[in-house]
Amino acid sequence: MNVSLKNDGAARGIITVEIEKNDYAEKLEKNLHKLRQKVNMPGFRKGMVPAGLVKKLYGKHALAEEVEKLTTENLVAYIRDNNIRILGQPIPSDTDQPEINFETDEKFEFSFDVALSPTIDVKLSKEDILPYYRIKVDDEAIDKRIDTYRKELGTYDTVDEFEDDDMIKGKLVETENGEPKEGCIFVEDAVLMPSYMKGKMEQKKFKGAKKGAKITFNPYKAYKGAEAEISSLLKIEKDAVKGMKSDFTFEIKEITRYKKAELNEDLYDRIFGKGAVGDEASFREKIGETVTAQYNSESEWIFKKKMRKMFVDKLSGIAFADDILKRSFLASSEKMTEEDLEKEYPEILEDLKYRLFREELLKENNVTVEDSEVEEQARSLTRIQFAQYGMFSVPDDVLEKYVKGMLGNEETRANMVDKAIEDKVSAVVKDMITVEEKEVTEEELGNVAYEGQEI
């Protein structure tokens, strides 16, 4: 048995596995003997088929299996024992592979193309500069957040007289000369919000209307012929809207007004838990802390995105064995086509560069990730998810149950490990480079995050 590596440039190599008869002969004979015990063949009792006949019928296949097994085992062991860093997986060579004949050959040679991982120099210094955006939590930002909570936790009250933005429910009837039209369209429980009407003259007809009133209006004029709105109101197909220009009478049965939640102890308890906040001043302070915490995660995400680009840019001159990598990706994916790969390869290569730089950075700084850090990553994500639904005070037992469920999923746990690694890398990088902190508004932060604007 002989395994060797021949470098074919800095980014590629060929690993050759040479197998001789004495490497497989004994194992092959044992396997053929076991096979003989199982073979059923007419004219012979089970296990009594002549060994020569078994070898003639199954020897080629058995030899191929044993040689393939030996090749794979020794290839993997060679890469591992010699600490050869490869990208992707070894791919059977399409240029250096001798022809194989399992009927006549006793010595076999297999060649594999490998994409070698390049040597990475993770040079970072104070000359490297990245911005870090911190949200400016002022009274205006706090007022906006409080108003959002009051809207989300508000109530619908029934009133007697219509005002702007109210919703009305009632009976809708198609009319002609003020009377129900023959074969008219009739909607028993119609729902209408006049504030959504584009025709201002039709909208004004509802102003000050009271419960029980009958308002005659024209839906086609009210919605300027908008098919979706008219078909939804009249319960007709969109194709019928263009021909529907009749007047309708709306008999108001109910007027509903949305009322924002009051700024009081009940609202404080619903958002932060009973007794957590005692007055408006402490409520505003708590809101400020919440906004800061939520936007800190977005600020960190933006920093990591810029950090990633910095890593990739620093490896812009590194050469890769693109042809071998592409063959490797295609071999490891059942669904990916060559066309798909060509489209996605630039992004795949960018991700590869980033991970290589990240891996070397962690290695040079002796950084590891503990299980406790992965668990805390899951807790943090769970708190954020609850907060998105207005739940800021989650009992510990409920939180831990969700965390356990998340980490019980193999894919989710891998994501949590990756996020924990990202946090470690971010912390290391911040110590090595110059971080320029910039205070921004919510809108400015959104522009940076989703539109790529610099501030």
C-alpha positions as CSV (number, residue, x, y, z in Angstrom):
1,M,0.0,0.0,0.0
2,N,1.3,3.4,-0.9
3,V,-0.4,6.8,-0.7
4,S,1.2,10.0,-1.9
5,L,0.5,13.6,-2.7
6,K,1.8,15.5,-5.6
7,N,1.3,19.3,-5.6
8,D,0.1,20.7,-8.8
9,G,0.5,24.3,-7.9
10,A,-0.3,26.1,-4.7
11,A,-4.0,25.5,-4.8
12,R,-4.3,22.0,-6.1
13,G,-2.9,18.5,-5.8
14,I,-3.2,14.9,-6.8
15,I,-3.4,12.1,-4.2
16,T,-2.5,8.7,-5.5
17,V,-3.5,5.5,-3.8
18,E,-1.6,2.4,-4.9
19,I,-3.0,-1.0,-3.8
20,E,-1.1,-4.3,-4.3
21,K,-2.4,-7.9,-4.1
22,N,-1.1,-8.5,-0.6
23,D,-3.1,-5.6,0.6
24,Y,-6.4,-7.2,-0.2
25,A,-5.8,-10.9,-1.0
26,E,-6.5,-12.3,2.5
27,K,-9.6,-10.2,3.1
28,L,-10.9,-11.0,-0.4
29,E,-10.6,-14.8,0.2
30,K,-12.5,-14.4,3.5
31,N,-15.3,-12.5,1.9
32,L,-15.6,-15.0,-0.9
33,H,-15.7,-17.8,1.6
34,K,-18.5,-16.0,3.5
35,L,-20.3,-15.5,0.2
36,R,-20.0,-19.2,-0.6
37,Q,-21.9,-20.1,2.6
38,K,-24.8,-18.0,1.4
39,V,-25.1,-18.7,-2.3
40,N,-28.1,-20.7,-3.5
41,M,-27.5,-22.4,-6.9
42,P,-29.5,-25.1,-8.6
43,G,-27.8,-28.5,-8.4
44,F,-25.8,-27.6,-5.2
45,R,-26.7,-27.7,-1.6
46,K,-26.5,-24.3,0.2
47,G,-22.8,-23.6,1.1
48,M,-21.5,-26.4,-1.2
49,V,-21.1,-24.5,-4.4
50,P,-17.5,-25.0,-5.6
51,A,-15.2,-22.1,-4.5
52,G,-13.8,-21.8,-8.0
53,L,-17.3,-21.3,-9.4
54,V,-18.2,-18.7,-6.7
55,K,-15.0,-16.9,-7.6
56,K,-15.7,-17.0,-11.3
57,L,-19.2,-15.6,-10.8
58,Y,-18.7,-13.1,-8.0
59,G,-14.9,-12.6,-7.8
60,K,-14.8,-9.5,-10.0
61,H,-17.5,-7.7,-8.0
62,A,-16.0,-8.7,-4.6
63,L,-12.6,-7.5,-5.7
64,A,-14.0,-4.2,-6.8
65,E,-15.8,-3.7,-3.5
66,E,-12.7,-4.6,-1.4
67,V,-10.4,-2.4,-3.5
68,E,-12.9,0.5,-3.3
69,K,-13.2,0.1,0.5
70,L,-9.4,0.0,0.9
71,T,-9.0,3.0,-1.3
72,T,-11.5,5.1,0.6
73,E,-10.2,4.2,4.0
74,N,-6.5,4.9,3.1
75,L,-7.4,8.1,1.3
76,V,-9.2,9.5,4.3
77,A,-6.5,8.3,6.8
78,Y,-3.8,9.8,4.7
79,I,-5.5,13.2,4.6
80,R,-6.2,13.1,8.3
81,D,-2.8,11.7,9.5
82,N,-0.8,14.2,7.4
83,N,-3.1,17.1,8.3
84,I,-3.7,18.0,4.7
85,R,-6.3,20.8,4.5
86,I,-8.5,20.4,1.5
87,L,-11.6,22.2,0.4
88,G,-14.6,20.2,-0.6
89,Q,-13.9,16.5,-1.2
90,P,-11.4,14.5,-3.2
91,I,-12.6,13.9,-6.7
92,P,-11.5,11.0,-9.0
93,S,-9.0,12.5,-11.4
94,D,-10.2,12.9,-15.0
95,T,-6.7,13.2,-16.3
96,D,-4.3,11.1,-14.2
97,Q,-6.4,8.0,-13.6
98,P,-4.9,4.8,-15.2
99,E,-7.4,2.4,-16.8
100,I,-8.6,-0.3,-14.3
101,N,-9.5,-3.9,-15.2
102,F,-10.7,-6.0,-12.3
103,E,-10.6,-9.2,-14.3
104,T,-6.9,-9.1,-15.1
105,D,-5.2,-6.5,-12.8
106,E,-3.7,-7.4,-9.5
107,K,-2.2,-4.0,-8.7
108,F,-4.4,-0.9,-8.8
109,E,-3.8,2.8,-8.8
110,F,-6.3,5.5,-8.1
111,S,-5.8,9.2,-8.5
112,F,-7.8,12.0,-6.8
113,D,-7.8,15.7,-7.5
114,V,-7.9,17.8,-4.4
115,A,-8.4,21.5,-3.9
116,L,-5.8,22.6,-1.3
117,S,-6.8,25.1,1.3
118,P,-4.5,28.2,0.9
119,T,-2.3,29.6,3.6
120,I,-4.2,32.5,5.2
121,D,-2.4,35.5,6.7
122,V,-4.9,37.2,9.0
123,K,-3.4,40.6,9.1
124,L,-5.6,43.0,11.1
125,S,-4.4,46.3,12.6
126,K,-5.6,49.6,13.9
127,E,-5.3,50.8,10.3
128,D,-8.3,48.7,9.5
129,I,-11.4,50.8,10.2
130,L,-15.0,49.7,10.5
131,P,-18.0,51.8,11.6
132,Y,-20.3,50.7,14.4
133,Y,-23.8,52.3,14.4
134,R,-25.5,52.9,17.7
135,I,-29.2,53.9,17.9
136,K,-30.0,57.3,19.2
137,V,-32.8,56.6,21.7
138,D,-34.3,60.1,22.3
139,D,-37.8,61.1,23.4
140,E,-39.1,61.0,19.9
141,A,-38.0,57.4,19.5
142,I,-39.5,56.4,22.8
143,D,-42.8,58.2,21.9
144,K,-42.9,56.3,18.6
145,R,-42.5,53.0,20.4
146,I,-45.1,53.8,23.0
147,D,-47.5,54.8,20.3
148,T,-46.9,51.5,18.5
149,Y,-47.7,49.5,21.7
150,R,-50.8,51.6,22.4
151,K,-52.1,50.8,18.8
152,E,-51.2,47.1,19.1
153,L,-52.9,46.7,22.4
154,G,-55.9,49.0,21.8
155,T,-59.6,48.0,21.8
156,Y,-62.6,48.4,19.5
157,D,-65.5,50.3,21.0
158,T,-69.1,50.5,19.6
159,V,-70.2,54.1,19.1
160,D,-73.4,55.8,17.9
161,E,-72.0,58.5,15.5
162,F,-69.5,58.0,12.7
163,E,-66.1,59.8,12.7
164,D,-63.1,59.5,10.4
165,D,-61.3,56.2,10.6
166,D,-64.4,54.4,12.1
167,M,-65.5,51.1,10.7
168,I,-69.2,50.5,9.9
169,K,-71.1,47.3,9.4
170,G,-74.6,47.0,7.9
171,K,-76.8,46.0,5.0
172,L,-75.8,47.0,1.5
173,V,-78.4,47.0,-1.3
174,E,-78.1,48.0,-5.0
175,T,-80.7,50.7,-5.8
176,E,-82.3,52.4,-8.8
177,N,-84.2,55.7,-8.4
178,G,-83.9,55.3,-4.6
179,E,-85.5,51.8,-4.5
180,P,-84.0,48.3,-4.5
181,K,-83.2,47.3,-8.0
182,E,-84.9,44.2,-9.5
183,G,-82.4,41.3,-9.1
184,C,-80.2,43.6,-7.0
185,I,-76.9,42.8,-5.4
186,F,-77.5,42.4,-1.6
187,V,-74.9,42.0,1.1
188,E,-76.3,41.4,4.6
189,D,-73.2,41.9,6.6
190,A,-71.1,44.4,4.6
191,V,-68.1,46.1,6.2
192,L,-66.9,49.5,5.1
193,M,-64.2,52.0,6.1
194,P,-65.1,55.3,4.4
195,S,-61.6,56.6,5.2
196,Y,-60.3,54.2,2.5
197,M,-62.4,55.7,-0.2
198,K,-60.6,57.7,-2.9
199,G,-63.7,59.6,-4.0
200,K,-63.9,62.4,-1.5
201,M,-67.5,63.3,-2.4
202,E,-68.7,59.8,-1.7
203,Q,-66.6,59.7,1.5
204,K,-68.3,62.9,2.8
205,K,-71.7,61.3,2.7
206,F,-70.9,59.2,5.8
207,K,-69.6,62.1,7.9
208,G,-71.6,62.4,11.2
209,A,-73.9,59.4,10.2
210,K,-75.5,57.7,13.1
211,K,-76.5,54.1,13.7
212,G,-79.6,53.2,11.8
213,A,-79.0,55.8,9.1
214,K,-79.3,54.9,5.4
215,I,-76.5,56.3,3.2
216,T,-76.8,56.2,-0.6
217,F,-73.4,56.2,-2.4
218,N,-71.8,54.9,-5.5
219,P,-69.0,52.3,-5.0
220,Y,-67.5,52.8,-8.4
221,K,-67.0,56.5,-7.8
222,A,-66.0,55.9,-4.2
223,Y,-63.1,53.6,-5.1
224,K,-62.3,55.2,-8.5
225,G,-63.1,51.9,-10.3
226,A,-60.6,49.8,-8.2
227,E,-61.6,46.3,-8.9
228,A,-60.1,44.6,-5.8
229,E,-61.9,47.0,-3.4
230,I,-65.3,46.9,-5.2
231,S,-65.4,43.2,-5.7
232,S,-64.5,42.6,-2.0
233,L,-67.2,45.0,-0.8
234,L,-70.0,43.8,-3.2
235,K,-68.9,40.1,-3.1
236,I,-68.8,39.9,-6.9
237,E,-66.1,38.7,-9.3
238,K,-63.5,41.2,-10.5
239,D,-64.6,40.8,-14.1
240,A,-68.0,42.1,-13.2
241,V,-66.7,45.3,-11.6
242,K,-66.4,47.4,-14.8
243,G,-70.1,47.0,-15.5
244,M,-71.2,47.7,-12.0
245,K,-71.8,51.5,-11.7
246,S,-75.0,51.4,-9.7
247,D,-75.8,53.4,-6.5
248,F,-76.1,51.4,-3.3
249,T,-77.8,52.1,0.0
250,F,-75.9,51.2,3.2
251,E,-78.0,50.8,6.3
252,I,-75.7,51.3,9.3
253,K,-76.2,48.6,11.9
254,E,-73.0,49.1,13.9
255,I,-70.2,51.7,14.1
256,T,-66.9,50.6,15.6
257,R,-64.1,52.9,16.7
258,Y,-60.5,51.7,17.4
259,K,-59.2,53.2,20.6
260,K,-55.6,53.2,21.6
261,A,-54.7,51.6,24.9
262,E,-54.6,54.0,27.8
263,L,-51.1,54.9,29.1
264,N,-51.6,53.4,32.6
265,E,-50.6,50.6,34.9
266,D,-52.6,48.0,32.9
267,L,-50.5,48.8,29.8
268,Y,-47.3,48.7,31.8
269,D,-48.2,45.3,33.1
270,R,-49.2,43.9,29.7
271,I,-45.9,44.9,28.2
272,F,-43.3,44.2,31.0
273,G,-45.2,42.0,33.4
274,K,-47.2,42.8,36.5
275,G,-45.5,45.2,38.9
276,A,-42.3,45.6,36.8
277,V,-43.0,49.3,36.1
278,G,-44.7,51.6,38.5
279,D,-45.2,55.0,36.7
280,E,-44.8,56.7,33.4
281,A,-41.2,57.8,34.0
282,S,-40.0,54.3,34.7
283,F,-42.1,53.0,31.8
284,R,-40.4,55.4,29.4
285,E,-37.0,54.4,30.9
286,K,-37.8,50.7,30.4
287,I,-38.9,51.4,26.8
288,G,-35.6,53.2,26.1
289,E,-33.7,50.2,27.4
290,T,-35.8,47.8,25.3
291,V,-35.3,49.9,22.1
292,T,-31.6,50.0,22.8
293,A,-31.3,46.3,23.3
294,Q,-33.3,45.5,20.2
295,Y,-31.3,47.8,18.0
296,N,-28.0,46.6,19.5
297,S,-28.6,43.3,17.8
298,E,-29.2,45.1,14.5
299,S,-26.1,47.3,15.0
300,E,-24.1,44.1,15.7
301,W,-25.5,42.5,12.5
302,I,-24.4,45.5,10.4
303,F,-21.0,45.4,11.9
304,K,-20.6,41.7,11.2
305,K,-21.7,42.2,7.6
306,K,-19.0,44.8,7.1
307,M,-16.5,42.6,8.9
308,R,-17.3,39.8,6.5
309,K,-16.7,42.1,3.5
310,M,-13.4,43.1,5.1
311,F,-12.3,39.5,5.4
312,V,-13.3,38.6,1.9
313,D,-11.5,41.7,0.5
314,K,-8.3,40.8,2.2
315,L,-8.3,37.4,0.4
316,S,-9.1,38.9,-3.0
317,G,-5.7,37.8,-4.3
318,I,-5.9,34.2,-3.1
319,A,-6.1,31.6,-5.9
320,F,-8.4,28.6,-5.6
321,A,-8.7,25.4,-7.7
322,D,-12.0,26.5,-9.1
323,D,-12.4,23.6,-11.5
324,I,-11.9,21.0,-8.7
325,L,-14.1,22.9,-6.3
326,K,-16.9,23.0,-8.8
327,R,-16.7,19.3,-9.5
328,S,-16.7,18.7,-5.8
329,F,-19.8,20.8,-5.2
330,L,-21.6,19.0,-8.0
331,A,-20.6,15.6,-6.7
332,S,-21.9,16.5,-3.2
333,S,-25.3,17.9,-4.3
334,E,-28.0,15.8,-5.9
335,K,-30.1,18.8,-7.0
336,M,-27.5,21.3,-8.2
337,T,-26.9,21.6,-11.9
338,E,-23.9,23.0,-13.7
339,E,-26.0,26.0,-14.7
340,D,-27.0,26.6,-11.0
341,L,-23.4,26.2,-9.9
342,E,-22.1,28.8,-12.4
343,K,-24.7,31.3,-11.1
344,E,-24.0,30.6,-7.4
345,Y,-20.3,30.0,-7.5
346,P,-19.2,33.6,-6.8
347,E,-21.3,33.7,-3.7
348,I,-20.1,30.2,-2.7
349,L,-16.5,31.4,-3.1
350,E,-17.1,34.5,-1.1
351,D,-18.5,32.4,1.8
352,L,-15.5,30.1,1.5
353,K,-13.1,33.0,1.8
354,Y,-14.9,34.4,4.8
355,R,-14.9,31.1,6.7
356,L,-11.3,30.4,5.9
357,F,-10.3,33.8,7.3
358,R,-12.6,33.4,10.3
359,E,-11.2,29.9,11.1
360,E,-7.6,31.1,11.0
361,L,-8.4,34.1,13.1
362,L,-10.0,31.9,15.8
363,K,-7.0,29.5,15.6
364,E,-4.4,32.3,16.0
365,N,-6.3,33.7,19.0
366,N,-7.0,30.4,20.7
367,V,-10.7,31.1,20.7
368,T,-13.2,28.3,21.4
369,V,-16.9,28.1,21.9
370,E,-18.4,26.5,25.1
371,D,-21.8,24.7,25.4
372,S,-22.9,27.4,27.8
373,E,-22.3,30.1,25.2
374,V,-24.4,28.2,22.6
375,E,-27.2,27.9,25.2
376,E,-27.1,31.6,25.9
377,Q,-27.2,32.3,22.2
378,A,-30.4,30.3,22.0
379,R,-31.8,32.2,25.0
380,S,-31.0,35.5,23.5
381,L,-32.7,34.6,20.2
382,T,-35.8,33.3,22.1
383,R,-36.1,36.5,24.1
384,I,-36.0,38.5,20.8
385,Q,-38.7,36.3,19.3
386,F,-41.0,36.8,22.3
387,A,-40.3,40.5,22.3
388,Q,-41.5,40.8,18.7
389,Y,-44.9,39.7,20.0
390,G,-44.8,42.2,22.8
391,M,-43.8,39.6,25.5
392,F,-40.9,41.1,27.4
393,S,-41.2,39.2,30.7
394,V,-41.1,35.5,29.9
395,P,-41.0,33.1,32.9
396,D,-37.7,31.2,33.2
397,D,-39.3,27.8,32.9
398,V,-41.1,28.8,29.7
399,L,-37.8,30.3,28.3
400,E,-35.8,27.2,29.1
401,K,-38.4,24.9,27.5
402,Y,-38.1,26.8,24.3
403,V,-34.3,26.8,24.5
404,K,-34.2,23.0,25.0
405,G,-36.5,22.5,22.1
406,M,-34.3,24.7,19.8
407,L,-31.1,23.0,20.8
408,G,-32.7,19.6,20.3
409,N,-32.9,20.2,16.6
410,E,-29.6,19.4,15.0
411,E,-29.8,22.1,12.3
412,T,-30.9,24.8,14.8
413,R,-28.1,23.9,17.2
414,A,-25.6,24.2,14.3
415,N,-26.9,27.7,13.6
416,M,-26.6,28.6,17.3
417,V,-23.0,27.4,17.3
418,D,-22.3,29.4,14.2
419,K,-23.8,32.5,15.8
420,A,-21.8,32.0,19.0
421,I,-18.6,31.8,16.8
422,E,-19.7,35.0,15.0
423,D,-19.9,36.8,18.4
424,K,-16.4,35.6,19.4
425,V,-15.0,36.7,16.1
426,S,-16.6,40.1,16.3
427,A,-15.2,40.6,19.8
428,V,-11.7,39.6,18.7
429,V,-11.8,41.9,15.6
430,K,-13.0,44.9,17.6
431,D,-9.9,44.6,19.8
432,M,-7.6,44.4,16.8
433,I,-9.0,47.1,14.5
434,T,-10.2,50.7,14.9
435,V,-14.0,50.9,15.5
436,E,-15.6,54.2,14.7
437,E,-18.9,54.6,16.7
438,K,-21.6,56.6,15.0
439,E,-24.9,57.6,16.7
440,V,-27.8,57.3,14.3
441,T,-31.6,57.4,14.2
442,E,-33.9,54.4,13.6
443,E,-34.4,55.6,10.0
444,E,-30.7,56.0,9.4
445,L,-29.9,52.6,10.8
446,G,-32.5,51.1,8.5
447,N,-30.9,52.8,5.5
448,V,-27.5,51.4,6.5
449,A,-28.9,47.9,7.1
450,Y,-31.1,47.4,4.1
451,E,-30.0,49.9,1.5
452,G,-26.2,49.8,2.1
453,Q,-25.9,53.5,2.7
454,E,-22.9,54.9,4.6
455,I,-23.4,57.6,7.2
